[in-house]
Amino acid sequence: MHSEPPTGDEDLPDLATGRYIAGRPSFEVQAGSANSGGKGVSVEIAGAALAAIYEREVNASLERIWENVLDWEHLPWLHRASFVGVREVDAGSWGWRACVLLPQQGEPLPAWIEVCLDRARLRYVTRTLAGLGKGTEIWTHLDPVADRVTRIKVEFHLPSVPVSQGPRDLDTGLPYTRLYTRLWNEDEGMMIRRQAFLDARSAPSRQEGRPVALGSASSLRAQLPKMVDAHGARFRIVEVAGKLCSHTVSCPHLGGPLEDAIPDAEGRIVCPWHGYRFDLRTGKSADGRGLALSAAPAVLENATDEACLVWPRT
């Protein structure tokens, strides 16, 4: 049985980073904003005041943005400077609710938040239900201006801002706009890479062909890790336990970048987007989540110190 998230000043549950639970009932998006001529207008929040507004264009489609909003799992990985851990309580097409650990001086502090989507009105809200920042509501309005460009408008409603001050107290909202600048910069990079991954996957595939010469093995080792483009695909060559091996550079989960992932002593790497782990010696999952890297060619060395990429016969 899962406990109810706190609604008042009760103590929050003990958290363990990386542990997840599910099964909470979902919440509907609540009324609180309006549209004018198809554009989102300011939201009126009882007991909170508009402290700041953040606007920008993001090089991503609505589809990628909705996908990103629902993706709570990337918070402590892609946004590791802003989130220490996430304990998921419930998630669905409506949004998600979770207890997050936020970095502070000393020990991280928890906050219960929920994210509710309103796709019809091209908006979503992030509410802090308890813990650090309790009572804060952050409304994000989306305006697609091109196929893969979306303008966002984010309104920060803070309970600690006196209503008489409203949005004029810029110092109060400044930490939020700085935070969201960093978060959206990181998210935009992920969404651009994700879109490129999907575009490449939908392109006509090229059949693996003849072996690709890599030169002398000793010279190759001096250049590791080394990126190689071959037969329309990109691979990285590394050395694990004295043996050369290659691997694909996109995570099979959502296409995360593996080019700079550093292998540990056992030859395992971690995707920086969601923390998926893979064994480079086999390409298989190293965390029990079942995903495997796409097939990569073997790196063969001959008696004359020459190395080459060789694809298995199909």
Phi and psi restraints in degrees (value plus and minus 20) as a CYANA .aco file:
   2 HIS   PHI    -120.3   -80.3
   2 HIS   PSI     114.6   154.6
   3 SER   PHI     -93.6   -53.6
   3 SER   PSI     132.9   172.9
   4 GLU   PHI     -90.2   -50.2
   4 GLU   PSI     117.3   157.3
   5 PRO   PHI     -84.7   -44.7
   5 PRO   PSI     128.4   168.4
   6 PRO   PHI     -86.5   -46.5
   6 PRO   PSI     126.2   166.2
   7 THR   PHI    -136.5   -96.5
   7 THR   PSI     -27.6    12.4
   8 GLY   PHI    -145.9  -105.9
   8 GLY   PSI    -153.8  -113.8
   9 ASP   PHI    -123.1   -83.1
   9 ASP   PSI       1.3    41.3
  10 GLU   PHI     -84.1   -44.1
  10 GLU   PSI     141.1   181.1
  11 ASP   PHI     -87.6   -47.6
  11 ASP   PSI     121.0   161.0
  12 LEU   PHI     -99.2   -59.2
  12 LEU   PSI     134.7   174.7
  13 PRO   PHI     -86.9   -46.9
  13 PRO   PSI     136.7   176.7
  14 ASP   PHI     -87.5   -47.5
  14 ASP   PSI     118.2   158.2
  15 LEU   PHI    -133.5   -93.5
  15 LEU   PSI     130.9   170.9
  16 ALA   PHI    -153.5  -113.5
  16 ALA   PSI      96.8   136.8
  17 THR   PHI     -79.4   -39.4
  17 THR   PSI     113.4   153.4
  18 GLY   PHI      72.3   112.3
  18 GLY   PSI     -25.9    14.1
  19 ARG   PHI    -117.5   -77.5
  19 ARG   PSI     118.4   158.4
  20 TYR   PHI    -149.1  -109.1
  20 TYR   PSI     122.4   162.4
  21 ILE   PHI    -152.0  -112.0
  21 ILE   PSI     139.1   179.1
  22 ALA   PHI    -166.0  -126.0
  22 ALA   PSI     152.2   192.2
  23 GLY   PHI     101.0   141.0
  23 GLY   PSI     -16.6    23.4
  24 ARG   PHI     -97.2   -57.2
  24 ARG   PSI     126.1   166.1
  25 PRO   PHI     -87.4   -47.4
  25 PRO   PSI     127.8   167.8
  26 SER   PHI    -100.6   -60.6
  26 SER   PSI     141.3   181.3
  27 PHE   PHI    -134.0   -94.0
  27 PHE   PSI     125.5   165.5
  28 GLU   PHI    -102.5   -62.5
  28 GLU   PSI     134.0   174.0
  29 VAL   PHI     -85.9   -45.9
  29 VAL   PSI     111.7   151.7
  30 GLN   PHI    -114.1   -74.1
  30 GLN   PSI     130.8   170.8
  31 ALA   PHI     -83.9   -43.9
  31 ALA   PSI     133.0   173.0
  32 GLY   PHI     147.2   187.2
  32 GLY   PSI     -22.7    17.3
  33 SER   PHI    -165.1  -125.1
  33 SER   PSI     155.1   195.1
  34 ALA   PHI    -163.0  -123.0
  34 ALA   PSI     147.3   187.3
  35 ASN   PHI    -134.7   -94.7
  35 ASN   PSI     126.9   166.9
  36 SER   PHI    -155.5  -115.5
  36 SER   PSI      88.9   128.9
  37 GLY   PHI      42.7    82.7
  37 GLY   PSI      13.7    53.7
  38 GLY   PHI      63.5   103.5
  38 GLY   PSI     -22.4    17.6
  39 LYS   PHI    -125.8   -85.8
  39 LYS   PSI     123.3   163.3
  40 GLY   PHI     -91.7   -51.7
  40 GLY   PSI     119.1   159.1
  41 VAL   PHI    -138.4   -98.4
  41 VAL   PSI     150.6   190.6
  42 SER   PHI     -76.8   -36.8
  42 SER   PSI     122.4   162.4
  43 VAL   PHI    -112.3   -72.3
  43 VAL   PSI     115.4   155.4
  44 GLU   PHI    -116.9   -76.9
  44 GLU   PSI      98.6   138.6
  45 ILE   PHI    -135.7   -95.7
  45 ILE   PSI     101.7   141.7
  46 ALA   PHI     -84.3   -44.3
  46 ALA   PSI     109.4   149.4
  47 GLY   PHI      60.4   100.4
  47 GLY   PSI     -14.2    25.8
  48 ALA   PHI    -156.6  -116.6
  48 ALA   PSI     136.5   176.5
  49 ALA   PHI    -143.6  -103.6
  49 ALA   PSI     129.3   169.3
  50 LEU   PHI     -92.4   -52.4
  50 LEU   PSI      92.0   132.0
  51 ALA   PHI    -117.7   -77.7
  51 ALA   PSI     -45.0    -5.0
  52 ALA   PHI    -186.7  -146.7
  52 ALA   PSI     138.7   178.7
  53 ILE   PHI    -150.9  -110.9
  53 ILE   PSI     115.0   155.0
  54 TYR   PHI    -143.1  -103.1
  54 TYR   PSI     106.9   146.9
  55 GLU   PHI    -152.1  -112.1
  55 GLU   PSI     124.7   164.7
  56 ARG   PHI    -189.8  -149.8
  56 ARG   PSI     149.2   189.2
  57 GLU   PHI    -122.5   -82.5
  57 GLU   PSI     121.7   161.7
  58 VAL   PHI    -140.2  -100.2
  58 VAL   PSI     113.2   153.2
  59 ASN   PHI    -102.0   -62.0
  59 ASN   PSI      51.0    91.0
  60 ALA   PHI    -178.1  -138.1
  60 ALA   PSI     128.9   168.9
  61 SER   PHI     -97.7   -57.7
  61 SER   PSI     145.9   185.9
  62 LEU   PHI     -77.7   -37.7
  62 LEU   PSI     -59.4   -19.4
  63 GLU   PHI     -79.7   -39.7
  63 GLU   PSI     -64.8   -24.8
  64 ARG   PHI     -86.6   -46.6
  64 ARG   PSI     -58.0   -18.0
  65 ILE   PHI     -87.3   -47.3
  65 ILE   PSI     -65.6   -25.6
  66 TRP   PHI     -80.2   -40.2
  66 TRP   PSI     -61.6   -21.6
  67 GLU   PHI     -79.0   -39.0
  67 GLU   PSI     -62.0   -22.0
  68 ASN   PHI     -88.2   -48.2
  68 ASN   PSI     -60.6   -20.6
  69 VAL   PHI     -82.4   -42.4
  69 VAL   PSI     -57.5   -17.5
  70 LEU   PHI     -97.9   -57.9
  70 LEU   PSI     -31.5     8.5
  71 ASP   PHI    -109.4   -69.4
  71 ASP   PSI      58.3    98.3
  72 TRP   PHI     -88.3   -48.3
  72 TRP   PSI     -43.9    -3.9
  73 GLU   PHI     -85.4   -45.4
  73 GLU   PSI     -43.7    -3.7
  74 HIS   PHI    -102.6   -62.6
  74 HIS   PSI     -29.8    10.2
  75 LEU   PHI     -75.6   -35.6
  75 LEU   PSI     -73.6   -33.6
  76 PRO   PHI     -99.0   -59.0
  76 PRO   PSI     -20.9    19.1
  77 TRP   PHI    -124.7   -84.7
  77 TRP   PSI     -85.4   -45.4
  78 LEU   PHI     -85.7   -45.7
  78 LEU   PSI     -59.3   -19.3
  79 HIS   PHI    -124.8   -84.8
  79 HIS   PSI      27.1    67.1
  80 ARG   PHI     -84.3   -44.3
  80 ARG   PSI     -41.3    -1.3
  81 ALA   PHI     -98.6   -58.6
  81 ALA   PSI     -35.5     4.5
  82 SER   PHI    -132.7   -92.7
  82 SER   PSI     -40.6    -0.6
  83 PHE   PHI    -155.9  -115.9
  83 PHE   PSI     111.0   151.0
  84 VAL   PHI    -108.8   -68.8
  84 VAL   PSI     -57.2   -17.2
  85 GLY   PHI    -185.2  -145.2
  85 GLY   PSI     144.2   184.2
  86 VAL   PHI    -156.9  -116.9
  86 VAL   PSI     113.2   153.2
  87 ARG   PHI    -138.0   -98.0
  87 ARG   PSI      86.6   126.6
  88 GLU   PHI     -95.5   -55.5
  88 GLU   PSI     114.5   154.5
  89 VAL   PHI    -125.1   -85.1
  89 VAL   PSI     -59.6   -19.6
  90 ASP   PHI    -183.2  -143.2
  90 ASP   PSI     129.5   169.5
  91 ALA   PHI    -174.6  -134.6
  91 ALA   PSI     125.6   165.6
  92 GLY   PHI    -189.1  -149.1
  92 GLY   PSI    -191.9  -151.9
  93 SER   PHI     -84.7   -44.7
  93 SER   PSI     -39.8     0.2
  94 TRP   PHI     -93.5   -53.5
  94 TRP   PSI     -44.7    -4.7
  95 GLY   PHI     122.0   162.0
  95 GLY   PSI    -166.8  -126.8
  96 TRP   PHI    -178.0  -138.0
  96 TRP   PSI     140.5   180.5
  97 ARG   PHI    -153.7  -113.7
  97 ARG   PSI     113.3   153.3
  98 ALA   PHI    -172.5  -132.5
  98 ALA   PSI     142.5   182.5
  99 CYS   PHI    -124.3   -84.3
  99 CYS   PSI     100.7   140.7
 100 VAL   PHI    -132.9   -92.9
 100 VAL   PSI     129.9   169.9
 101 LEU   PHI    -121.0   -81.0
 101 LEU   PSI     105.1   145.1
 102 LEU   PHI    -129.4   -89.4
 102 LEU   PSI     114.2   154.2
 103 PRO   PHI     -88.1   -48.1
 103 PRO   PSI     114.7   154.7
 104 GLN   PHI    -160.2  -120.2
 104 GLN   PSI     147.6   187.6
 105 GLN   PHI     -84.7   -44.7
 105 GLN   PSI     107.1   147.1
 106 GLY   PHI      69.7   109.7
 106 GLY   PSI    -148.9  -108.9
 107 GLU   PHI    -105.5   -65.5
 107 GLU   PSI     123.2   163.2
 108 PRO   PHI     -81.3   -41.3
 108 PRO   PSI     130.2   170.2
 109 LEU   PHI    -134.2   -94.2
 109 LEU   PSI     123.3   163.3
 110 PRO   PHI    -108.3   -68.3
 110 PRO   PSI     136.4   176.4
 111 ALA   PHI    -168.2  -128.2
 111 ALA   PSI     115.4   155.4
 112 TRP   PHI    -109.2   -69.2
 112 TRP   PSI     102.7   142.7
 113 ILE   PHI    -148.5  -108.5
 113 ILE   PSI     135.7   175.7
 114 GLU   PHI    -153.4  -113.4
 114 GLU   PSI     123.9   163.9
 115 VAL   PHI    -139.6   -99.6
 115 VAL   PSI      99.1   139.1
 116 CYS   PHI    -137.9   -97.9
 116 CYS   PSI     110.1   150.1
 117 LEU   PHI    -115.3   -75.3
 117 LEU   PSI     122.7   162.7
 118 ASP   PHI    -148.8  -108.8
 118 ASP   PSI      60.6   100.6
 119 ARG   PHI     -83.2   -43.2
 119 ARG   PSI     -57.1   -17.1
 120 ALA   PHI     -80.0   -40.0
 120 ALA   PSI     -55.9   -15.9
 121 ARG   PHI    -121.3   -81.3
 121 ARG   PSI     -10.9    29.1
 122 LEU   PHI      33.9    73.9
 122 LEU   PSI      35.7    75.7
 123 ARG   PHI    -175.9  -135.9
 123 ARG   PSI     141.6   181.6
 124 TYR   PHI    -171.1  -131.1
 124 TYR   PSI     140.0   180.0
 125 VAL   PHI    -147.2  -107.2
 125 VAL   PSI     120.6   160.6
 126 THR   PHI    -133.3   -93.3
 126 THR   PSI      96.2   136.2
 127 ARG   PHI    -131.6   -91.6
 127 ARG   PSI     117.4   157.4
 128 THR   PHI    -116.8   -76.8
 128 THR   PSI      92.9   132.9
 129 LEU   PHI    -106.3   -66.3
 129 LEU   PSI     -52.2   -12.2
 130 ALA   PHI    -181.7  -141.7
 130 ALA   PSI     144.2   184.2
 131 GLY   PHI      63.8   103.8
 131 GLY   PSI    -174.9  -134.9
 132 LEU   PHI     -80.7   -40.7
 132 LEU   PSI     104.3   144.3
 133 GLY   PHI      61.5   101.5
 133 GLY   PSI      -1.7    38.3
 134 LYS   PHI     -71.4   -31.4
 134 LYS   PSI     115.2   155.2
 135 GLY   PHI      73.2   113.2
 135 GLY   PSI     -26.9    13.1
 136 THR   PHI     -94.6   -54.6
 136 THR   PSI     118.7   158.7
 137 GLU   PHI    -147.9  -107.9
 137 GLU   PSI     109.7   149.7
 138 ILE   PHI    -141.7  -101.7
 138 ILE   PSI      93.7   133.7
 139 TRP   PHI    -123.1   -83.1
 139 TRP   PSI     108.6   148.6
 140 THR   PHI    -136.9   -96.9
 140 THR   PSI     104.0   144.0
 141 HIS   PHI    -125.3   -85.3
 141 HIS   PSI     118.7   158.7
 142 LEU   PHI    -134.9   -94.9
 142 LEU   PSI     115.6   155.6
 143 ASP   PHI    -155.4  -115.4
 143 ASP   PSI      80.4   120.4
 144 PRO   PHI     -89.0   -49.0
 144 PRO   PSI     100.3   140.3
 145 VAL   PHI    -125.5   -85.5
 145 VAL   PSI     -32.2     7.8
 146 ALA   PHI    -178.9  -138.9
 146 ALA   PSI     155.9   195.9
 147 ASP   PHI     -76.5   -36.5
 147 ASP   PSI     -60.0   -20.0
 148 ARG   PHI    -148.9  -108.9
 148 ARG   PSI      14.8    54.8
 149 VAL   PHI    -156.8  -116.8
 149 VAL   PSI     108.8   148.8
 150 THR   PHI    -150.2  -110.2
 150 THR   PSI     111.4   151.4
 151 ARG   PHI    -111.0   -71.0
 151 ARG   PSI     113.4   153.4
 152 ILE   PHI    -136.4   -96.4
 152 ILE   PSI     127.2   167.2
 153 LYS   PHI    -152.4  -112.4
 153 LYS   PSI      99.2   139.2
 154 VAL   PHI    -133.7   -93.7
 154 VAL   PSI     105.8   145.8
 155 GLU   PHI    -130.7   -90.7
 155 GLU   PSI     107.3   147.3
 156 PHE   PHI    -124.7   -84.7
 156 PHE   PSI      92.8   132.8
 157 HIS   PHI    -127.4   -87.4
 157 HIS   PSI      95.6   135.6
 158 LEU   PHI    -135.7   -95.7
 158 LEU   PSI     111.7   151.7
 159 PRO   PHI     -90.9   -50.9
 159 PRO   PSI     -40.1    -0.1
 160 SER   PHI    -103.6   -63.6
 160 SER   PSI     -26.8    13.2
 161 VAL   PHI    -109.7   -69.7
 161 VAL   PSI     101.1   141.1
 162 PRO   PHI     -76.9   -36.9
 162 PRO   PSI     116.6   156.6
 163 VAL   PHI     -78.2   -38.2
 163 VAL   PSI     -51.6   -11.6
 164 SER   PHI     -85.1   -45.1
 164 SER   PSI     -46.4    -6.4
 165 GLN   PHI    -102.4   -62.4
 165 GLN   PSI     -61.4   -21.4
 166 GLY   PHI      36.8    76.8
 166 GLY   PSI    -165.9  -125.9
 167 PRO   PHI     -93.8   -53.8
 167 PRO   PSI     -21.0    19.0
 168 ARG   PHI     -94.8   -54.8
 168 ARG   PSI     -41.2    -1.2
 169 ASP   PHI    -103.6   -63.6
 169 ASP   PSI      59.0    99.0
 170 LEU   PHI     -86.7   -46.7
 170 LEU   PSI     -51.1   -11.1
 171 ASP   PHI     -81.7   -41.7
 171 ASP   PSI     -52.7   -12.7
 172 THR   PHI     -86.4   -46.4
 172 THR   PSI     -59.6   -19.6
 173 GLY   PHI    -107.4   -67.4
 173 GLY   PSI     -31.8     8.2
 174 LEU   PHI     -78.7   -38.7
 174 LEU   PSI     -63.1   -23.1
 175 PRO   PHI     -80.5   -40.5
 175 PRO   PSI     -52.5   -12.5
 176 TYR   PHI     -90.8   -50.8
 176 TYR   PSI     -62.8   -22.8
 177 THR   PHI     -87.4   -47.4
 177 THR   PSI     -55.9   -15.9
 178 ARG   PHI     -85.0   -45.0
 178 ARG   PSI     -63.2   -23.2
 179 LEU   PHI     -81.3   -41.3
 179 LEU   PSI     -66.9   -26.9
 180 TYR   PHI     -91.4   -51.4
 180 TYR   PSI     -47.1    -7.1
 181 THR   PHI     -81.3   -41.3
 181 THR   PSI     -65.6   -25.6
 182 ARG   PHI     -87.7   -47.7
 182 ARG   PSI     -64.6   -24.6
 183 LEU   PHI     -82.0   -42.0
 183 LEU   PSI     -64.4   -24.4
 184 TRP   PHI     -91.6   -51.6
 184 TRP   PSI     -52.4   -12.4
 185 ASN   PHI     -80.4   -40.4
 185 ASN   PSI     -65.3   -25.3
 186 GLU   PHI     -87.7   -47.7
 186 GLU   PSI     -62.9   -22.9
 187 ASP   PHI     -85.1   -45.1
 187 ASP   PSI     -60.3   -20.3
 188 GLU   PHI     -80.4   -40.4
 188 GLU   PSI     -64.2   -24.2
 189 GLY   PHI     -79.7   -39.7
 189 GLY   PSI     -61.1   -21.1
 190 MET   PHI     -85.9   -45.9
 190 MET   PSI     -63.5   -23.5
 191 MET   PHI     -88.1   -48.1
 191 MET   PSI     -56.1   -16.1
 192 ILE   PHI     -84.3   -44.3
 192 ILE   PSI     -64.9   -24.9
 193 ARG   PHI     -85.0   -45.0
 193 ARG   PSI     -61.5   -21.5
 194 ARG   PHI     -80.1   -40.1
 194 ARG   PSI     -63.8   -23.8
 195 GLN   PHI     -84.1   -44.1
 195 GLN   PSI     -61.8   -21.8
 196 ALA   PHI     -82.9   -42.9
 196 ALA   PSI     -57.8   -17.8
 197 PHE   PHI     -82.4   -42.4
 197 PHE   PSI     -64.3   -24.3
 198 LEU   PHI     -87.9   -47.9
 198 LEU   PSI     -58.9   -18.9
 199 ASP   PHI     -82.3   -42.3
 199 ASP   PSI     -63.0   -23.0
 200 ALA   PHI     -86.8   -46.8
 200 ALA   PSI     -56.4   -16.4
 201 ARG   PHI     -88.4   -48.4
 201 ARG   PSI     -50.0   -10.0
 202 SER   PHI    -105.9   -65.9
 202 SER   PSI     -30.0    10.0
 203 ALA   PHI     -94.0   -54.0
 203 ALA   PSI     135.3   175.3
 204 PRO   PHI     -76.5   -36.5
 204 PRO   PSI     111.6   151.6
 205 SER   PHI     -98.9   -58.9
 205 SER   PSI     129.2   169.2
 206 ARG   PHI    -124.9   -84.9
 206 ARG   PSI     116.7   156.7
 207 GLN   PHI     -93.0   -53.0
 207 GLN   PSI     117.9   157.9
 208 GLU   PHI     -82.2   -42.2
 208 GLU   PSI     122.3   162.3
 209 GLY   PHI    -147.9  -107.9
 209 GLY   PSI    -156.8  -116.8
 210 ARG   PHI     -86.7   -46.7
 210 ARG   PSI     139.6   179.6
 211 PRO   PHI     -79.1   -39.1
 211 PRO   PSI     132.0   172.0
 212 VAL   PHI    -133.3   -93.3
 212 VAL   PSI      98.7   138.7
 213 ALA   PHI     -90.4   -50.4
 213 ALA   PSI     119.1   159.1
 214 LEU   PHI    -136.6   -96.6
 214 LEU   PSI     -18.0    22.0
 215 GLY   PHI      65.0   105.0
 215 GLY   PSI    -181.9  -141.9
 216 SER   PHI     -91.1   -51.1
 216 SER   PSI     122.5   162.5
 217 ALA   PHI     -85.5   -45.5
 217 ALA   PSI     -57.3   -17.3
 218 SER   PHI     -86.2   -46.2
 218 SER   PSI     -60.0   -20.0
 219 SER   PHI     -86.8   -46.8
 219 SER   PSI     -58.0   -18.0
 220 LEU   PHI     -82.4   -42.4
 220 LEU   PSI     -62.5   -22.5
 221 ARG   PHI     -82.1   -42.1
 221 ARG   PSI     -52.8   -12.8
 222 ALA   PHI     -90.8   -50.8
 222 ALA   PSI     -34.4     5.6
 223 GLN   PHI    -125.1   -85.1
 223 GLN   PSI     -18.5    21.5
 224 LEU   PHI     -90.0   -50.0
 224 LEU   PSI     130.6   170.6
 225 PRO   PHI     -90.1   -50.1
 225 PRO   PSI     126.4   166.4
 226 LYS   PHI    -146.9  -106.9
 226 LYS   PSI     111.4   151.4
 227 MET   PHI    -108.2   -68.2
 227 MET   PSI     118.7   158.7
 228 VAL   PHI    -155.2  -115.2
 228 VAL   PSI     110.1   150.1
 229 ASP   PHI    -121.1   -81.1
 229 ASP   PSI     104.7   144.7
 230 ALA   PHI    -169.6  -129.6
 230 ALA   PSI     109.9   149.9
 231 HIS   PHI      32.2    72.2
 231 HIS   PSI      22.9    62.9
 232 GLY   PHI      58.8    98.8
 232 GLY   PSI      -8.8    31.2
 233 ALA   PHI    -153.6  -113.6
 233 ALA   PSI     142.3   182.3
 234 ARG   PHI    -136.4   -96.4
 234 ARG   PSI     116.0   156.0
 235 PHE   PHI    -152.2  -112.2
 235 PHE   PSI     137.4   177.4
 236 ARG   PHI    -137.9   -97.9
 236 ARG   PSI     115.3   155.3
 237 ILE   PHI    -123.9   -83.9
 237 ILE   PSI     109.6   149.6
 238 VAL   PHI    -154.3  -114.3
 238 VAL   PSI     154.3   194.3
 239 GLU   PHI    -138.4   -98.4
 239 GLU   PSI     108.2   148.2
 240 VAL   PHI    -147.1  -107.1
 240 VAL   PSI      99.0   139.0
 241 ALA   PHI      33.0    73.0
 241 ALA   PSI      22.1    62.1
 242 GLY   PHI      62.1   102.1
 242 GLY   PSI     -21.1    18.9
 243 LYS   PHI    -135.7   -95.7
 243 LYS   PSI     115.8   155.8
 244 LEU   PHI     -97.0   -57.0
 244 LEU   PSI     117.7   157.7
 245 CYS   PHI    -167.2  -127.2
 245 CYS   PSI     137.6   177.6
 246 SER   PHI    -138.3   -98.3
 246 SER   PSI     136.9   176.9
 247 HIS   PHI    -169.0  -129.0
 247 HIS   PSI     136.2   176.2
 248 THR   PHI     -91.5   -51.5
 248 THR   PSI     139.5   179.5
 249 VAL   PHI    -131.5   -91.5
 249 VAL   PSI      -4.8    35.2
 250 SER   PHI    -143.3  -103.3
 250 SER   PSI     109.5   149.5
 251 CYS   PHI     -86.0   -46.0
 251 CYS   PSI     114.5   154.5
 252 PRO   PHI     -88.9   -48.9
 252 PRO   PSI     -30.1     9.9
 253 HIS   PHI     -90.2   -50.2
 253 HIS   PSI     -90.0   -50.0
 254 LEU   PHI    -152.7  -112.7
 254 LEU   PSI      -5.0    35.0
 255 GLY   PHI      69.5   109.5
 255 GLY   PSI       0.3    40.3
 256 GLY   PHI     -80.7   -40.7
 256 GLY   PSI     134.4   174.4
 257 PRO   PHI     -98.0   -58.0
 257 PRO   PSI     107.9   147.9
 258 LEU   PHI    -133.9   -93.9
 258 LEU   PSI     -14.7    25.3
 259 GLU   PHI     -81.0   -41.0
 259 GLU   PSI     -54.8   -14.8
 260 ASP   PHI    -128.3   -88.3
 260 ASP   PSI     -12.8    27.2
 261 ALA   PHI     -86.4   -46.4
 261 ALA   PSI     108.5   148.5
 262 ILE   PHI    -111.6   -71.6
 262 ILE   PSI     100.7   140.7
 263 PRO   PHI     -86.9   -46.9
 263 PRO   PSI     121.9   161.9
 264 ASP   PHI    -104.2   -64.2
 264 ASP   PSI    -192.9  -152.9
 265 ALA   PHI     -83.2   -43.2
 265 ALA   PSI     -43.0    -3.0
 266 GLU   PHI    -115.8   -75.8
 266 GLU   PSI     -14.9    25.1
 267 GLY   PHI      59.1    99.1
 267 GLY   PSI       6.9    46.9
 268 ARG   PHI    -125.4   -85.4
 268 ARG   PSI     121.4   161.4
 269 ILE   PHI    -141.6  -101.6
 269 ILE   PSI     141.7   181.7
 270 VAL   PHI    -144.3  -104.3
 270 VAL   PSI     111.4   151.4
 271 CYS   PHI     -92.0   -52.0
 271 CYS   PSI     110.7   150.7
 272 PRO   PHI     -94.1   -54.1
 272 PRO   PSI     -29.1    10.9
 273 TRP   PHI    -104.9   -64.9
 273 TRP   PSI     -64.8   -24.8
 274 HIS   PHI    -156.1  -116.1
 274 HIS   PSI     -17.1    22.9
 275 GLY   PHI      60.1   100.1
 275 GLY   PSI      -6.1    33.9
 276 TYR   PHI     -87.0   -47.0
 276 TYR   PSI     119.9   159.9
 277 ARG   PHI    -135.5   -95.5
 277 ARG   PSI     123.0   163.0
 278 PHE   PHI    -157.7  -117.7
 278 PHE   PSI     126.1   166.1
 279 ASP   PHI    -112.6   -72.6
 279 ASP   PSI      94.4   134.4
 280 LEU   PHI     -88.4   -48.4
 280 LEU   PSI     -41.7    -1.7
 281 ARG   PHI     -91.0   -51.0
 281 ARG   PSI     -49.8    -9.8
 282 THR   PHI    -139.3   -99.3
 282 THR   PSI     -39.4     0.6
 283 GLY   PHI      61.4   101.4
 283 GLY   PSI     -22.8    17.2
 284 LYS   PHI    -105.0   -65.0
 284 LYS   PSI     147.6   187.6
 285 SER   PHI     -83.1   -43.1
 285 SER   PSI     120.6   160.6
 286 ALA   PHI    -134.0   -94.0
 286 ALA   PSI      -9.8    30.2
 287 ASP   PHI    -148.7  -108.7
 287 ASP   PSI     -12.5    27.5
 288 GLY   PHI      60.3   100.3
 288 GLY   PSI     -15.4    24.6
 289 ARG   PHI    -109.2   -69.2
 289 ARG   PSI     -22.1    17.9
 290 GLY   PHI      69.0   109.0
 290 GLY   PSI     -28.5    11.5
 291 LEU   PHI    -102.6   -62.6
 291 LEU   PSI     129.4   169.4
 292 ALA   PHI    -150.9  -110.9
 292 ALA   PSI     129.5   169.5
 293 LEU   PHI     -86.3   -46.3
 293 LEU   PSI     130.6   170.6
 294 SER   PHI     -82.3   -42.3
 294 SER   PSI     135.1   175.1
 295 ALA   PHI     -80.2   -40.2
 295 ALA   PSI     119.7   159.7
 296 ALA   PHI    -148.2  -108.2
 296 ALA   PSI     133.5   173.5
 297 PRO   PHI     -90.6   -50.6
 297 PRO   PSI     136.4   176.4
 298 ALA   PHI    -102.6   -62.6
 298 ALA   PSI     132.7   172.7
 299 VAL   PHI    -123.0   -83.0
 299 VAL   PSI      92.7   132.7
 300 LEU   PHI    -126.0   -86.0
 300 LEU   PSI     121.3   161.3
 301 GLU   PHI    -138.9   -98.9
 301 GLU   PSI     116.2   156.2
 302 ASN   PHI    -124.2   -84.2
 302 ASN   PSI    -197.7  -157.7
 303 ALA   PHI     -88.2   -48.2
 303 ALA   PSI     -38.2     1.8
 304 THR   PHI    -118.0   -78.0
 304 THR   PSI      -2.4    37.6
 305 ASP   PHI      50.5    90.5
 305 ASP   PSI       0.7    40.7
 306 GLU   PHI    -113.1   -73.1
 306 GLU   PSI     122.4   162.4
 307 ALA   PHI    -140.6  -100.6
 307 ALA   PSI     132.0   172.0
 308 CYS   PHI    -175.4  -135.4
 308 CYS   PSI     137.5   177.5
 309 LEU   PHI    -108.8   -68.8
 309 LEU   PSI     112.0   152.0
 310 VAL   PHI    -151.5  -111.5
 310 VAL   PSI     107.5   147.5
 311 TRP   PHI    -110.3   -70.3
 311 TRP   PSI     121.4   161.4
 312 PRO   PHI     -86.0   -46.0
 312 PRO   PSI     128.4   168.4
 313 ARG   PHI     -92.9   -52.9
 313 ARG   PSI     119.2   159.2
